[in-house]
Amino acid sequence: MGKPDEKTANSLGVRCAEYMAEPNREQLDQIAVLIETGKVAVIVSKTFSLAEARQAHQCLENGHPRGKVVLSV
């Protein structure tokens, strides 16, 4: 994806930054506990089979669904 274009961001009046997430097992374990205990709810907007990956991508392109779009493998 690359670094955001600062000139374009400035012209739109927004701040931009590059960010790379690193997987962290301890944090993922903590998140799992929060989900299992009901302190965090996971909202799934729609589930697609892997064969329907194209439709899943179109769903994301055509709007911002509330919750996650899931591919079932």
C-alpha positions, 0 to 999 in steps of 0.5 A: 500500500505504501506511505500516505501522500502527505501533500494530498493529506494536507490539501484535504486538511487531514493528518496522515501516518504510516502504521504496521501492525505486528502480531502479538500472541499475548494481546490476541489471548487477552482479546479472546478472553474478552470475547469469551466472557462477553465483554467484547461483542464480535459483529459479523455483517455477512458471511460468504463462502470462499467461492463467493469471495468476489461478492464479498469484495463487492460488498466492501467496495459498495459501502461500509457494512456494520461489522465484519465481512467473513470468508468461510473456508 
